[in-house]
Amino acid sequence: MASNPRSVLCNQFLGSSPAARQQLNVDDLRPFTGQNLPMAGSLDAQVQVDGPLHALEGSGWVELDKGTVYGEPVNRIRAQGTIANQIIKLTSVT
């Protein structure tokens, strides 16, 4: 039986604890974004969300260490924000 990428990512990303810190590959986000992101590497994330995938609400952070963005090397970039009504609001990007 083939895995559904959304459920695999959801189980991996959210885990059994909604605020658990997880590690993901940037490509794992493709089912949610519907496109290839202009970055590569591994992400650390801590996100707490509630609701179905099409109507998530929550907050958290995502961090890319030693990856690339638009083909340029990045030592570290971290984004923190919220999601509600299918809108992501970034409160901090460093």
Z-matrix of the N, CA and C atoms (Angstrom, degrees):
N
C 1 1.445
C 2 1.515 1 109.02
N 3 1.310 2 118.26 1 127.26
C 4 1.456 3 123.00 2 -178.80
C 5 1.523 4 110.21 3 -75.13
N 6 1.327 5 115.24 4 146.09
C 7 1.459 6 120.48 5 178.55
C 8 1.511 7 110.59 6 -83.64
N 9 1.299 8 116.41 7 144.96
C 10 1.454 9 122.26 8 172.39
C 11 1.518 10 107.08 9 -83.27
N 12 1.365 11 119.82 10 120.28
C 13 1.460 12 120.60 11 -176.90
C 14 1.522 13 112.44 12 -57.18
N 15 1.318 14 117.63 13 -34.78
C 16 1.471 15 119.40 14 -179.64
C 17 1.516 16 111.07 15 -66.60
N 18 1.342 17 117.17 16 -43.02
C 19 1.460 18 118.22 17 -178.70
C 20 1.514 19 110.86 18 -71.91
N 21 1.334 20 117.73 19 -35.97
C 22 1.458 21 120.37 20 176.98
C 23 1.515 22 109.43 21 -62.46
N 24 1.328 23 117.37 22 -48.41
C 25 1.457 24 120.18 23 179.94
C 26 1.514 25 110.33 24 -64.93
N 27 1.322 26 116.92 25 -42.97
C 28 1.460 27 120.15 26 -179.31
C 29 1.522 28 109.63 27 -59.49
N 30 1.321 29 117.30 28 -45.88
C 31 1.453 30 120.04 29 179.09
C 32 1.521 31 110.99 30 -64.73
N 33 1.327 32 117.07 31 -39.74
C 34 1.451 33 120.87 32 -179.52
C 35 1.520 34 110.98 33 -72.33
N 36 1.303 35 117.33 34 -44.59
C 37 1.464 36 122.25 35 -174.00
C 38 1.518 37 111.52 36 -73.50
N 39 1.314 38 116.98 37 -45.92
C 40 1.458 39 120.60 38 -177.20
C 41 1.516 40 111.87 39 -85.43
N 42 1.315 41 116.31 40 -34.15
C 43 1.447 42 120.48 41 -179.47
C 44 1.529 43 111.51 42 59.53
N 45 1.307 44 115.70 43 -167.68
C 46 1.455 45 119.16 44 179.37
C 47 1.521 46 111.10 45 -81.60
N 48 1.312 47 116.54 46 -19.28
C 49 1.457 48 121.32 47 176.75
C 50 1.523 49 108.16 48 -112.22
N 51 1.343 50 118.18 49 116.41
C 52 1.455 51 120.69 50 -174.32
C 53 1.526 52 114.21 51 -55.88
N 54 1.326 53 118.68 52 -25.71
C 55 1.452 54 120.09 53 -177.62
C 56 1.527 55 111.90 54 -105.53
N 57 1.329 56 117.90 55 16.28
C 58 1.456 57 121.14 56 -179.08
C 59 1.522 58 110.90 57 -68.29
N 60 1.309 59 116.69 58 140.54
C 61 1.462 60 121.34 59 176.84
C 62 1.522 61 107.97 60 -77.03
N 63 1.333 62 116.45 61 133.77
C 64 1.454 63 122.34 62 -176.60
C 65 1.516 64 110.71 63 -130.50
N 66 1.331 65 116.04 64 157.40
C 67 1.456 66 121.67 65 172.69
C 68 1.527 67 107.96 66 -114.54
N 69 1.335 68 115.68 67 133.95
C 70 1.463 69 122.70 68 -178.12
C 71 1.510 70 109.86 69 -133.86
N 72 1.324 71 115.66 70 159.83
C 73 1.447 72 121.21 71 168.44
C 74 1.522 73 106.95 72 -94.19
N 75 1.320 74 118.06 73 144.36
C 76 1.464 75 121.59 74 179.98
C 77 1.528 76 110.79 75 -52.81
N 78 1.328 77 117.93 76 -37.57
C 79 1.463 78 121.02 77 -179.31
C 80 1.529 79 112.59 78 -63.41
N 81 1.335 80 118.01 79 -21.80
C 82 1.461 81 120.67 80 178.11
C 83 1.525 82 112.26 81 -66.64
N 84 1.326 83 118.00 82 -16.65
C 85 1.464 84 121.23 83 -179.05
C 86 1.526 85 113.06 84 -85.45
N 87 1.327 86 117.71 85 -10.83
C 88 1.468 87 121.86 86 -176.59
C 89 1.529 88 113.71 87 -54.09
N 90 1.346 89 120.44 88 -40.90
C 91 1.470 90 118.69 89 179.03
C 92 1.528 91 112.99 90 -61.11
N 93 1.320 92 117.99 91 -25.59
C 94 1.463 93 120.96 92 -178.65
C 95 1.521 94 112.49 93 -89.93
N 96 1.335 95 116.82 94 -33.62
C 97 1.460 96 119.96 95 -177.78
C 98 1.522 97 111.90 96 -89.21
N 99 1.338 98 116.81 97 -25.28
C 100 1.453 99 120.43 98 -178.38
C 101 1.518 100 113.41 99 74.58
N 102 1.320 101 116.45 100 11.14
C 103 1.468 102 120.39 101 -179.19
C 104 1.516 103 110.15 102 -153.93
N 105 1.327 104 114.74 103 165.02
C 106 1.458 105 119.90 104 173.41
C 107 1.519 106 108.28 105 -77.72
N 108 1.307 107 116.40 106 127.12
C 109 1.462 108 119.85 107 177.63
C 110 1.526 109 109.03 108 -80.10
N 111 1.330 110 117.81 109 147.86
C 112 1.467 111 120.99 110 -177.65
C 113 1.523 112 111.99 111 -79.54
N 114 1.327 113 116.56 112 43.00
C 115 1.452 114 120.45 113 -179.81
C 116 1.513 115 109.64 114 -146.84
N 117 1.321 116 115.79 115 161.13
C 118 1.457 117 121.79 116 177.95
C 119 1.513 118 108.24 117 -142.05
N 120 1.314 119 115.05 118 152.04
C 121 1.451 120 120.48 119 178.04
C 122 1.513 121 111.26 120 129.16
N 123 1.312 122 114.93 121 -172.96
C 124 1.455 123 121.77 122 179.88
C 125 1.519 124 110.10 123 -101.21
N 126 1.314 125 114.64 124 144.41
C 127 1.458 126 121.47 125 179.86
C 128 1.513 127 110.20 126 -113.04
N 129 1.311 128 116.22 127 142.53
C 130 1.457 129 122.62 128 165.21
C 131 1.515 130 104.86 129 -103.49
N 132 1.317 131 116.55 130 143.33
C 133 1.458 132 119.40 131 -178.77
C 134 1.516 133 110.46 132 -149.49
N 135 1.311 134 114.77 133 146.77
C 136 1.460 135 121.66 134 169.49
C 137 1.515 136 105.91 135 -135.98
N 138 1.328 137 115.52 136 110.34
C 139 1.456 138 121.55 137 -173.69
C 140 1.522 139 109.02 138 -134.25
N 141 1.307 140 116.29 139 135.17
C 142 1.460 141 121.51 140 173.59
C 143 1.517 142 107.13 141 -116.73
N 144 1.333 143 116.17 142 116.67
C 145 1.461 144 121.12 143 -178.64
C 146 1.515 145 110.17 144 -132.96
N 147 1.329 146 115.00 145 155.95
C 148 1.460 147 122.73 146 175.65
C 149 1.518 148 108.14 147 -131.97
N 150 1.324 149 116.25 148 151.06
C 151 1.449 150 121.14 149 175.17
C 152 1.505 151 113.13 150 102.35
N 153 1.339 152 116.78 151 171.90
C 154 1.462 153 121.35 152 178.04
C 155 1.530 154 110.71 153 -72.04
N 156 1.340 155 116.42 154 162.15
C 157 1.465 156 120.96 155 -176.50
C 158 1.522 157 113.22 156 -54.84
N 159 1.327 158 118.17 157 -34.43
C 160 1.461 159 120.09 158 -177.35
C 161 1.534 160 112.38 159 -81.01
N 162 1.339 161 118.03 160 -4.82
C 163 1.464 162 120.32 161 -178.56
C 164 1.528 163 111.19 162 -146.49
N 165 1.328 164 116.03 163 48.11
C 166 1.458 165 120.53 164 -178.75
C 167 1.522 166 111.63 165 -69.74
N 168 1.323 167 115.24 166 145.93
C 169 1.457 168 122.12 167 171.85
C 170 1.512 169 106.81 168 -135.47
N 171 1.329 170 116.91 169 135.38
C 172 1.448 171 119.26 170 179.09
C 173 1.508 172 112.18 171 167.03
N 174 1.332 173 114.55 172 -164.77
C 175 1.458 174 120.47 173 -178.35
C 176 1.521 175 109.20 174 -153.47
N 177 1.333 176 114.71 175 166.95
C 178 1.451 177 119.75 176 177.28
C 179 1.505 178 112.10 177 162.16
N 180 1.326 179 115.08 178 -164.78
C 181 1.460 180 121.41 179 179.88
C 182 1.525 181 110.29 180 -138.25
N 183 1.335 182 114.90 181 156.27
C 184 1.461 183 123.98 182 176.55
C 185 1.519 184 106.84 183 -135.72
N 186 1.332 185 116.95 184 137.10
C 187 1.466 186 120.83 185 -177.22
C 188 1.524 187 110.15 186 -133.95
N 189 1.320 188 116.33 187 133.53
C 190 1.462 189 123.66 188 175.72
C 191 1.522 190 107.42 189 -110.33
N 192 1.325 191 117.02 190 120.77
C 193 1.467 192 122.19 191 177.64
C 194 1.518 193 109.82 192 -113.12
N 195 1.320 194 115.87 193 133.06
C 196 1.465 195 122.60 194 175.68
C 197 1.525 196 111.93 195 49.77
N 198 1.329 197 115.62 196 52.27
C 199 1.455 198 121.98 197 177.91
C 200 1.513 199 110.25 198 -120.30
N 201 1.331 200 116.04 199 -159.22
C 202 1.462 201 121.11 200 176.34
C 203 1.523 202 109.13 201 -133.41
N 204 1.329 203 115.60 202 146.85
C 205 1.456 204 123.46 203 174.75
C 206 1.523 205 106.01 204 -130.68
N 207 1.330 206 117.06 205 123.15
C 208 1.471 207 123.14 206 -174.29
C 209 1.533 208 110.83 207 51.16
N 210 1.330 209 116.87 208 38.91
C 211 1.451 210 122.40 209 176.95
C 212 1.519 211 114.77 210 78.68
N 213 1.310 212 118.17 211 -2.87
C 214 1.468 213 122.21 212 -179.46
C 215 1.532 214 109.48 213 -98.51
N 216 1.339 215 117.30 214 136.98
C 217 1.461 216 119.22 215 179.42
C 218 1.529 217 111.90 216 -65.73
N 219 1.313 218 115.30 217 141.07
C 220 1.466 219 122.32 218 179.01
C 221 1.521 220 107.34 219 -128.54
N 222 1.324 221 116.13 220 126.40
C 223 1.452 222 120.07 221 177.43
C 224 1.524 223 110.60 222 -71.65
N 225 1.338 224 115.99 223 -47.41
C 226 1.461 225 120.33 224 179.92
C 227 1.522 226 109.66 225 -161.99
N 228 1.340 227 115.98 226 135.74
C 229 1.459 228 121.18 227 171.98
C 230 1.526 229 106.87 228 -141.86
N 231 1.313 230 115.11 229 135.34
C 232 1.467 231 120.80 230 -177.46
C 233 1.522 232 109.27 231 -131.45
N 234 1.327 233 115.87 232 133.02
C 235 1.468 234 121.81 233 177.55
C 236 1.523 235 108.40 234 -121.97
N 237 1.319 236 114.90 235 136.19
C 238 1.455 237 121.29 236 178.01
C 239 1.516 238 107.99 237 -126.62
N 240 1.336 239 117.10 238 140.67
C 241 1.452 240 118.21 239 -179.07
C 242 1.504 241 113.70 240 -177.57
N 243 1.344 242 113.81 241 -163.25
C 244 1.458 243 122.04 242 -177.84
C 245 1.527 244 109.34 243 -131.66
N 246 1.331 245 115.42 244 162.31
C 247 1.458 246 121.31 245 172.92
C 248 1.528 247 107.78 246 -133.55
N 249 1.327 248 115.83 247 134.19
C 250 1.463 249 122.63 248 175.68
C 251 1.519 250 108.01 249 -160.43
N 252 1.321 251 117.09 250 140.72
C 253 1.466 252 121.99 251 179.26
C 254 1.529 253 112.05 252 53.52
N 255 1.322 254 117.12 253 39.88
C 256 1.468 255 125.04 254 179.77
C 257 1.520 256 113.05 255 61.68
N 258 1.328 257 117.44 256 22.58
C 259 1.465 258 122.16 257 178.08
C 260 1.522 259 108.59 258 -118.91
N 261 1.314 260 116.46 259 126.71
C 262 1.463 261 121.73 260 175.66
C 263 1.520 262 107.67 261 -97.69
N 264 1.323 263 116.42 262 125.11
C 265 1.462 264 122.28 263 176.16
C 266 1.513 265 108.47 264 -112.97
N 267 1.326 266 116.04 265 119.05
C 268 1.444 267 120.59 266 178.24
C 269 1.519 268 109.32 267 -88.26
N 270 1.328 269 115.77 268 124.77
C 271 1.460 270 120.14 269 179.43
C 272 1.517 271 111.27 270 -95.15
N 273 1.345 272 116.65 271 -18.51
C 274 1.458 273 120.50 272 -179.58
C 275 1.525 274 109.05 273 -158.92
N 276 1.318 275 116.43 274 135.03
C 277 1.462 276 122.68 275 172.09
C 278 1.527 277 106.68 276 -134.39
N 279 1.322 278 116.34 277 117.59
C 280 1.470 279 120.02 278 -179.17
C 281 1.505 280 110.69 279 -131.55
